[in-house]
Amino acid sequence: MSAPIDATETSAWAELDAHRASFTPDLRGWFAADPDRVAKLSFTLADLHVDLSKNLVTDELLASLVRLAEQTGVADRYAAMLSGEHINTSEDRAVLHTALRRPPGAAPGLTVDGQDVDADVHSVLDALDAFGERVRSGDWRGVTGKKVETVVNIGIGGSDLGPYMIFEALKPYADAGITARFVSNIDPADIALKTAGLDPETTLFIVASKTFTTLETLTNARLARDWLWAGLEASGAIDGSEKAKTDAVAHHFVAVSTALDKVAAFGIDPANAFGFWDWVGGRYSVDSAIGLSLVISLGPDVFRELLAGFHAVDEHVATTPLAENVPVLLGLLNVWYTNFLGSQTHAVLPYAQQLHRFAAYLQQLTMESNGKSVRWDGSPVTSDTGEVFWGEPGTNGQHAFYQLIHQGTRLIPADFIAFANPAFPLESEGRDVHGLFLANFLAQTKALAFGKTAEEVEAEGTTGALVAARTFAGNRPTTSIFAPALTPRVLGELIALYEHITFTQGVIWGINSFDQWGVELGKQLALQIAPALEGDDAALQAQDASTKALLEYYKAHRS
């Protein structure tokens, strides 16, 4: 793998520095001077309509950003990823999440490191489909012969955030009488609350851990197993024998893992374990077997439509010139805001309650990927990297944090996402509620872009100190993403859009967006501290003064 190109040494970076030195944003003036601005900066990406016109960018500046992508090799590195080159340098792995959504018969075929990737992927997908149909039809039943009514996915990080977000987004498609719950946190309240009210006889657990060693996931899996046994014994469904317990686990637990020996040791039949590969990073894995809870609750057809949406965006990125490549352009705009205009955070504001977990999903995707301070060859980065992603659905956010975006001192680029058709078309006093909702979506981006001048405020009759308080500076950048409806395909397109935005930024910064060593140190230290919590004095004495004092507080107050 070649060394990363230092973006700060390119001529395009110098051009952008020159733009910044003389840059005065003027969205009102730009719109007035260029009647074609919206047309030039609006793009179609599969089913998505993407309007970039309210971003702080001119034709000249955008051309410099595209040159930056050219000079840092964005297109070449994307092609290297698709071909299976080991672009995950620190772990010497290919990065092939895009292979998870290649349709059957895609040409040319993909063989990497001697592995027929297409055959392996579709073998697992077919197995997921078959198992999902068994559960949905009632062919798969619990130990007492009852049909599954609830699937509980036990995972963490990428094994939780993706399935949870997608199930919430596509819940209207759950048509088999099966709902899904998601357990991730090692806080015992999570497993306790998520199993509350469930019937052990109709509950199926999915333990999602590639290595079957993840501390949080295995702890919660054992707690779930204890809950299952206790509930079945209390109802008289099973006796307390080891044989009965083993049989219960075999009927109520399946796994997403490749560690078949550990799966079997837990009591799960390895035939009911669905694997994936080391070239699938956790935060890119929702379209692998990690999506089993979705195949069961939403159905195989919905899952395949989701994959088709991912693939449509993959194809766009692979075949579209950089100047018209929507994920690349959005990634470039984020670089402009982060590295040249001093922005540190990025808001994602879906005007769709079903996407209430979307920002949380993107936090892992973007911040675990690009929160790096060394480049892929181990050398220090030469610019700021990463953004803090956050957000809430509108209109909730309007009544919480929009004040800061509108009139605060920080520049916060924001992506607004909306859908023309709602999942639940309702009326109130004869008015279309979804229309009222989208009026807010349109109003917010307009207000952020164009603001309100002091003269406009005074013309409404406001005087004195209130004029300044009611003035809006405008020039707050937003991207508007519209789609006909929140379908499985559209959701796949949205997720893939942000995957490729993240990829673009990572290439420009010269970092490996596919490892996550930053999470390892805390996990190692937790294993060293845990004995101190359990009474090991040597472990207690080995801690720093602050940690030791906090441990003493815990011991004094734990009842």
MARVEXKE-411552 format. One record per residue (C-alpha): residue number from 1; x, y, z. Coordinates in steps of 0.02 Angstrom, whole numbers. Each point is the difference from the previous one (the first is absolute). Last residue first. Layout:
BEGIN
ATOM   palo        u        v        w
ATOM    NUM        X        Y        Z
...
END
This chain:
BEGIN
ATOM   palo        u        v        w
ATOM    559    -1282      -76     2465
ATOM    558      141       76     -103
ATOM    557       40      166       83
ATOM    556      166      -32       86
ATOM    555       64     -119     -134
ATOM    554      -42      125     -137
ATOM    553       84      144       91
ATOM    552      155     -108       26
ATOM    551        4      -39     -185
ATOM    550      -11      186      -39
ATOM    549      146       34      117
ATOM    548      104     -137      -82
ATOM    547      -40       68     -174
ATOM    546       58      173       54
ATOM    545      158      -61       86
ATOM    544       57     -113     -141
ATOM    543      -39     -185       15
ATOM    542      115     -142       53
ATOM    541      -63        9      180
ATOM    540     -174      -54      -54
ATOM    539       65     -148     -102
ATOM    538      100      -56      150
ATOM    537     -154       21      111
ATOM    536     -107     -118     -106
ATOM    535     -176       31       69
ATOM    534     -111      -18     -154
ATOM    533       14      181      -56
ATOM    532      188      -20        5
ATOM    531      -16     -155     -109
ATOM    530      -91      106     -133
ATOM    529      141      127      -13
ATOM    528      119     -105     -105
ATOM    527     -139      -58     -119
ATOM    526      -58      180      -14
ATOM    525      178       52      -44
ATOM    524        1     -112     -153
ATOM    523     -169       63      -60
ATOM    522       56      181       24
ATOM    521      156      -33     -103
ATOM    520      -92      -86     -143
ATOM    519     -123      134      -55
ATOM    518      131      107      -85
ATOM    517       59     -145     -107
ATOM    516     -148       23     -115
ATOM    515       43      -59     -176
ATOM    514      -87       36     -165
ATOM    513       19      186      -33
ATOM    512      188      -15      -26
ATOM    511       58      180      -13
ATOM    510       69      106     -143
ATOM    509     -109      152       42
ATOM    508      -66        3     -178
ATOM    507      -28     -187        3
ATOM    506      -93        7      166
ATOM    505     -112      141      -60
ATOM    504      -53     -100     -152
ATOM    503      -33     -158      101
ATOM    502     -112       93      123
ATOM    501     -103       72     -143
ATOM    500       -3     -177      -71
ATOM    499      -75      -77      157
ATOM    498     -117      149       15
ATOM    497      -77      -32     -171
ATOM    496       -3     -187       35
ATOM    495     -115       29      149
ATOM    494     -115      115      -99
ATOM    493      -10     -119     -148
ATOM    492      -43     -147      112
ATOM    491     -139      105       77
ATOM    490      -66       40     -173
ATOM    489       -7     -184      -46
ATOM    488      -89      -47      162
ATOM    487     -128      138      -31
ATOM    486       -6      169       85
ATOM    485     -100       90     -133
ATOM    484       21      110     -155
ATOM    483      175       57       49
ATOM    482       73      168       51
ATOM    481      174       45       62
ATOM    480       29      183       39
ATOM    479      177       57       40
ATOM    478       23      144      120
ATOM    477      125      141       29
ATOM    476      -35      144      120
ATOM    475       17      156     -106
ATOM    474     -138       82      101
ATOM    473       42      140      122
ATOM    472     -167       -5       88
ATOM    471      -62      159       83
ATOM    470     -126      -16      140
ATOM    469      122       33      142
ATOM    468       77      145      -96
ATOM    467     -168       84      -24
ATOM    466      -51      -32      179
ATOM    465      126      128       61
ATOM    464     -104      142      -68
ATOM    463     -146      -20     -120
ATOM    462     -112     -135      -74
ATOM    461     -138       62     -116
ATOM    460        5     -132     -136
ATOM    459      107      115     -108
ATOM    458      125        2      142
ATOM    457       28     -188      -18
ATOM    456       21       14     -187
ATOM    455      125      141       21
ATOM    454       96     -101      129
ATOM    453       16     -139     -128
ATOM    452      -79     -171       10
ATOM    451       88     -162      -41
ATOM    450       27      -59     -178
ATOM    449       74     -174       17
ATOM    448      -54      -49      176
ATOM    447     -175       71      -26
ATOM    446      -23      -91     -165
ATOM    445       64     -164       71
ATOM    444     -118       18      147
ATOM    443     -151       48     -103
ATOM    442       10     -150     -116
ATOM    441        8     -128      140
ATOM    440     -134       96       98
ATOM    439     -117       -2     -150
ATOM    438       39     -186       -6
ATOM    437      -89      -28      165
ATOM    436     -150      103      -50
ATOM    435      -13     -103     -159
ATOM    434       14     -159      102
ATOM    433     -145       59      107
ATOM    432     -114       20     -151
ATOM    431     -131      125       58
ATOM    430     -185      -36       26
ATOM    429        1       36      185
ATOM    428      145     -122       20
ATOM    427       38     -123     -140
ATOM    426      103     -159       -6
ATOM    425      106      -86     -131
ATOM    424      100     -134       94
ATOM    423      156      -58      -92
ATOM    422       19      176      -68
ATOM    421       23       50     -182
ATOM    420      116      139      -58
ATOM    419      144      -56      110
ATOM    418      125      108       94
ATOM    417      184       12       47
ATOM    416       85      161       56
ATOM    415      190       -6        9
ATOM    414       79      133      109
ATOM    413      163       98       -1
ATOM    412       32       73      172
ATOM    411      102      162        6
ATOM    410       13       55      180
ATOM    409      -46      172       68
ATOM    408     -182      -41       34
ATOM    407     -148       77      -90
ATOM    406      -76     -133     -112
ATOM    405       96     -158       46
ATOM    404       -2       41      186
ATOM    403     -186       36       -2
ATOM    402      -27     -164      -92
ATOM    401       42      -92      162
ATOM    400     -162      -50       88
ATOM    399     -167       53      -70
ATOM    398       59      -12     -180
ATOM    397       78     -168       41
ATOM    396     -169      -76       37
ATOM    395      -67       58     -168
ATOM    394      102      -80      -71
ATOM    393       92     -160       41
ATOM    392      156       11      106
ATOM    391      181       37      -38
ATOM    390      184      -37       25
ATOM    389      161      -27      -95
ATOM    388      163       63       75
ATOM    387      117       20     -148
ATOM    386      160      -88      -48
ATOM    385      174       59      -46
ATOM    384      100      160       26
ATOM    383      151       14     -113
ATOM    382      171      -78      -31
ATOM    381      -34     -169       78
ATOM    380      147      -82       88
ATOM    379       88     -144      -90
ATOM    378      -57     -180       27
ATOM    377      -17      -43     -186
ATOM    376     -191       13        7
ATOM    375       11      173       76
ATOM    374        5       38      185
ATOM    373     -117      108      105
ATOM    372     -161      -97      -29
ATOM    371     -185       27       33
ATOM    370      -45      -39     -179
ATOM    369      -80     -171        8
ATOM    368      -57       -5      181
ATOM    367      -69      176      -20
ATOM    366      -88      -25     -167
ATOM    365      -84     -170       13
ATOM    364      -17        3      189
ATOM    363      -83      170        4
ATOM    362     -100      -43     -156
ATOM    361      -99     -132       94
ATOM    360      -39      122      140
ATOM    359      -57      128     -130
ATOM    358     -116     -129      -78
ATOM    357      -81      -58      162
ATOM    356     -153      116      -14
ATOM    355      -18      -44     -183
ATOM    354     -181      -56       20
ATOM    353      -39      174       65
ATOM    352       30       69     -174
ATOM    351       61      176      -31
ATOM    350      178      -63       15
ATOM    349      124      125       72
ATOM    348      182      -49      -14
ATOM    347      110      131       85
ATOM    346      187       12      -31
ATOM    345      129       55      128
ATOM    344      173       79       -1
ATOM    343      -15      141     -127
ATOM    342      156      104      -21
ATOM    341      -33       73     -173
ATOM    340      150      -77      -89
ATOM    339       30     -174       66
ATOM    338     -171      -49       66
ATOM    337     -116       99     -114
ATOM    336       98      -34     -158
ATOM    335       27     -182       48
ATOM    334     -188      -19       27
ATOM    333      -30       76     -171
ATOM    332      119     -127      -74
ATOM    331      -94     -144       81
ATOM    330     -163       68      -71
ATOM    329       78       12     -173
ATOM    328       67     -177       12
ATOM    327     -169      -68       56
ATOM    326      -85       89     -147
ATOM    325      119      -39     -142
ATOM    324      -32      135     -128
ATOM    323      171       84        0
ATOM    322       81     -167       45
ATOM    321      -61      -84     -159
ATOM    320     -130     -137       33
ATOM    319       37     -186      -24
ATOM    318       63      -69      166
ATOM    317      -93      122      112
ATOM    316     -164      -28      -91
ATOM    315       25     -188        4
ATOM    314       24        0      188
ATOM    313     -155      110       15
ATOM    312     -108     -126      -93
ATOM    311       79     -140      101
ATOM    310      -58       69      167
ATOM    309     -177       17      -67
ATOM    308        2     -178      -67
ATOM    307       54      -60      173
ATOM    306     -155       79       78
ATOM    305     -108      -84     -133
ATOM    304       79     -167       48
ATOM    303      -41       32      183
ATOM    302     -181       42      -43
ATOM    301      -16     -160     -102
ATOM    300       77     -104      140
ATOM    299     -130       57      128
ATOM    298      -21      144      121
ATOM    297       14      -92      167
ATOM    296      102     -151      -54
ATOM    295      112       80     -132
ATOM    294       19      150      114
ATOM    293       60     -104      149
ATOM    292      121      -85     -119
ATOM    291       79      167      -50
ATOM    290      167      -45       82
ATOM    289        5     -135     -134
ATOM    288       67      137     -114
ATOM    287      -87      162      -51
ATOM    286       22       70      175
ATOM    285      188      -31       -8
ATOM    284       81      168      -40
ATOM    283       18       56      181
ATOM    282       68     -171       45
ATOM    281      130       -4     -138
ATOM    280      -28     -133     -133
ATOM    279      166      -62      -71
ATOM    278       15     -119      149
ATOM    277     -146     -100      -67
ATOM    276     -179      -44       41
ATOM    275      -85     -147       81
ATOM    274     -172      -67       39
ATOM    273      -18     -121      145
ATOM    272     -152     -114        6
ATOM    271       93     -153      -62
ATOM    270      122       35      141
ATOM    269     -141      -52      120
ATOM    268        6      125      143
ATOM    267       46      -67      172
ATOM    266      133      126       51
ATOM    265      135     -128      -39
ATOM    264      -74      -18     -174
ATOM    263       18      186      -36
ATOM    262      177       -4       70
ATOM    261       47     -141     -119
ATOM    260      -91       86     -145
ATOM    259      101      160       13
ATOM    258      -65       75     -164
ATOM    257     -141       96       82
ATOM    256     -180       55      -20
ATOM    255      -82     -117      124
ATOM    254     -165      -87       35
ATOM    253      -89      -22      166
ATOM    252     -177      -55       47
ATOM    251      -17     -180      -58
ATOM    250      180      -55       33
ATOM    249       -2       94      165
ATOM    248     -156      -94       56
ATOM    247       73     -169      -47
ATOM    246      155       35      104
ATOM    245     -108       50      148
ATOM    244     -105     -158      -14
ATOM    243      156     -109      -10
ATOM    242       80       90      147
ATOM    241     -152      -40      106
ATOM    240     -100      138       83
ATOM    239     -168      -50      -71
ATOM    238      -73       85     -152
ATOM    237     -164       87      -43
ATOM    236      -50        2      184
ATOM    235      -34      186       -6
ATOM    234      139       39      124
ATOM    233      120     -118      -91
ATOM    232      -28       88     -166
ATOM    231       24      171       78
ATOM    230      157      -47       97
ATOM    229       79      -86     -150
ATOM    228      -34      146     -116
ATOM    227       60      130      124
ATOM    226      160      -98       31
ATOM    225       29       -9     -189
ATOM    224      -31      187      -15
ATOM    223      127       34      138
ATOM    222      125     -111      -89
ATOM    221      -31       93     -162
ATOM    220       18      167       89
ATOM    219      172      -49       65
ATOM    218       47      -69     -171
ATOM    217      -49      162      -87
ATOM    216       84      116      123
ATOM    215      164      -97        4
ATOM    214       16      -34     -186
ATOM    213       67     -178      -10
ATOM    212     -113      -83     -128
ATOM    211      129       47     -134
ATOM    210     -126       74     -122
ATOM    209     -123       48      137
ATOM    208     -188        7      -28
ATOM    207     -100     -107      121
ATOM    206     -176      -12      -74
ATOM    205     -132      -42      130
ATOM    204     -171      -73      -43
ATOM    203     -149       34      113
ATOM    202     -169      -90       -8
ATOM    201       17     -121      148
ATOM    200      100      128      101
ATOM    199     -152      116       -3
ATOM    198       56      181        1
ATOM    197      -66      130      123
ATOM    196      172       59       53
ATOM    195      135      -74     -112
ATOM    194       59      171      -63
ATOM    193      -11       78      173
ATOM    192      108     -130       87
ATOM    191      124      -13     -144
ATOM    190       28      187        0
ATOM    189       -8       27      189
ATOM    188      147     -119       19
ATOM    187      116      136      -70
ATOM    186      100     -104     -124
ATOM    185      -85      101     -136
ATOM    184      -51      -87     -161
ATOM    183     -174      -76        3
ATOM    182     -115       23     -149
ATOM    181     -184      -42      -16
ATOM    180      -89      -65     -153
ATOM    179     -183      -31      -41
ATOM    178      -79     -149      -86
ATOM    177     -181        1      -59
ATOM    176       55      -40     -177
ATOM    175      -24      172      -80
ATOM    174      143      108       64
ATOM    173        5      124     -144
ATOM    172      -66      144      107
ATOM    171      155      -27      111
ATOM    170      116       59     -139
ATOM    169       90      140       90
ATOM    168       -6      -82      172
ATOM    167       64     -164      -73
ATOM    166      135       93      -96
ATOM    165       67       92      152
ATOM    164        2     -156      109
ATOM    163       82     -107     -134
ATOM    162      136      131      -30
ATOM    161       36       52      179
ATOM    160        7     -177       71
ATOM    159      134     -108      -80
ATOM    158       91      157      -56
ATOM    157       24       52      180
ATOM    156      -71     -133      115
ATOM    155      -93     -164      -19
ATOM    154     -151      -94       67
ATOM    153     -146        0     -122
ATOM    152     -165      -47       83
ATOM    151     -128      -72     -121
ATOM    150     -179        1       60
ATOM    149     -154      -99      -54
ATOM    148       76     -171      -35
ATOM    147     -130     -136      -24
ATOM    146      -38     -117      145
ATOM    145       55     -182        2
ATOM    144       55       -8      182
ATOM    143      185       10      -43
ATOM    142      -28      145     -118
ATOM    141      -53      -17     -179
ATOM    140       79        8     -172
ATOM    139     -132      -46     -130
ATOM    138     -100      148       61
ATOM    137       -1       85     -169
ATOM    136      106      148       59
ATOM    135      127     -111       87
ATOM    134       24     -117     -147
ATOM    133       -2      147     -121
ATOM    132      142       84       93
ATOM    131       99     -162        0
ATOM    130      -14      -19     -187
ATOM    129       38      183      -35
ATOM    128      151       -1      115
ATOM    127       66     -158      -83
ATOM    126      -21       81     -171
ATOM    125       93      153       60
ATOM    124      140     -110       69
ATOM    123       22      -92     -166
ATOM    122      -16      165      -90
ATOM    121      150       73       90
ATOM    120      108     -155      -21
ATOM    119      -36      -16     -186
ATOM    118       34      184      -32
ATOM    117      162       -1      100
ATOM    116       78     -148      -88
ATOM    115      151       -1      114
ATOM    114      176      -19      -69
ATOM    113       59      160       82
ATOM    112     -145       91      -84
ATOM    111     -113      -69     -137
ATOM    110     -138      115      -63
ATOM    109      -97      -47     -156
ATOM    108       -2      121     -145
ATOM    107     -145       11       -5
ATOM    106     -138       -9      129
ATOM    105      -89     -168      -10
ATOM    104      -97       24      160
ATOM    103       -4      183       53
ATOM    102      148       80       88
ATOM    101      -61       54      171
ATOM    100      126      -84      115
ATOM     99      140       38     -124
ATOM     98       -9      184       48
ATOM     97       53      -51      176
ATOM     96      163      -57      -80
ATOM     95      147       80       89
ATOM     94      150     -113      -26
ATOM     93      108      -34      149
ATOM     92      178       30       61
ATOM     91      -60       52      174
ATOM     90       91      167        5
ATOM     89      -12       18     -189
ATOM     88     -188      -12      -25
ATOM     87       26       37     -186
ATOM     86       37     -183      -32
ATOM     85      -51        0     -184
ATOM     84     -168      -85      -24
ATOM     83      -45       72     -171
ATOM     82     -133      114       72
ATOM     81      123       77      122
ATOM     80      130       32     -134
ATOM     79     -133       82     -110
ATOM     78      -44      114      145
ATOM     77      185       39       22
ATOM     76       16       47     -182
ATOM     75     -153      113        5
ATOM     74       58       93      156
ATOM     73      178       23      -63
ATOM     72       54      151      102
ATOM     71       23      111     -154
ATOM     70     -169      -43      -73
ATOM     69      -94       27      163
ATOM     68       90      167       22
ATOM     67      -43       45     -179
ATOM     66     -183      -26       44
ATOM     65       21      120      147
ATOM     64       80      130     -114
ATOM     63     -146      -13     -121
ATOM     62     -120       23      146
ATOM     61       90      160       49
ATOM     60      -12       69     -174
ATOM     59     -186      -39      -18
ATOM     58      -34       75      172
ATOM     57      -26      -90      165
ATOM     56      -77       35      168
ATOM     55     -138     -129      -16
ATOM     54     -180       50      -37
ATOM     53       12      -64     -180
ATOM     52       46     -178       48
ATOM     51     -170      -75      -40
ATOM     50       -3     -191       -3
ATOM     49     -148      -93      -74
ATOM     48       13     -182       50
ATOM     47      -73     -148      -95
ATOM     46      166      -46      -84
ATOM     45      107      155       34
ATOM     44      -74      147      -95
ATOM     43       90      166       18
ATOM     42      -38      182       35
ATOM     41      144      124       -2
ATOM     40      -10       59     -180
ATOM     39     -190        8        2
ATOM     38       -3       96      164
ATOM     37      131      125      -58
ATOM     36      -80       30     -170
ATOM     35      -74      170       45
ATOM     34      175       59       48
ATOM     33       19      176       68
ATOM     32     -148       -3      118
ATOM     31       46     -173       68
ATOM     30      180       53       27
ATOM     29      -51      163       83
ATOM     28     -115      -82      125
ATOM     27      125     -140       31
ATOM     26      139      124       39
ATOM     25      149      -83       82
ATOM     24      155      110        7
ATOM     23      158      -93      -49
ATOM     22      158       97      -38
ATOM     21      123     -103      101
ATOM     20     -109     -155      -16
ATOM     19       10        0     -189
ATOM     18      190       13       10
ATOM     17        7     -147      118
ATOM     16     -111      -96     -120
ATOM     15      121       35     -142
ATOM     14      145      -57      108
ATOM     13      -95     -161       37
ATOM     12      -26      -24     -187
ATOM     11      186       23      -32
ATOM     10       34     -149      110
ATOM      9      113        2      154
ATOM      8     -142        8      126
ATOM      7      -77     -155      -77
ATOM      6      151     -105       45
ATOM      5      -17     -149     -115
ATOM      4       -8     -160       99
ATOM      3      145     -121      -14
ATOM      2      -22     -139     -126
ATOM      1      -70     -169       50
END
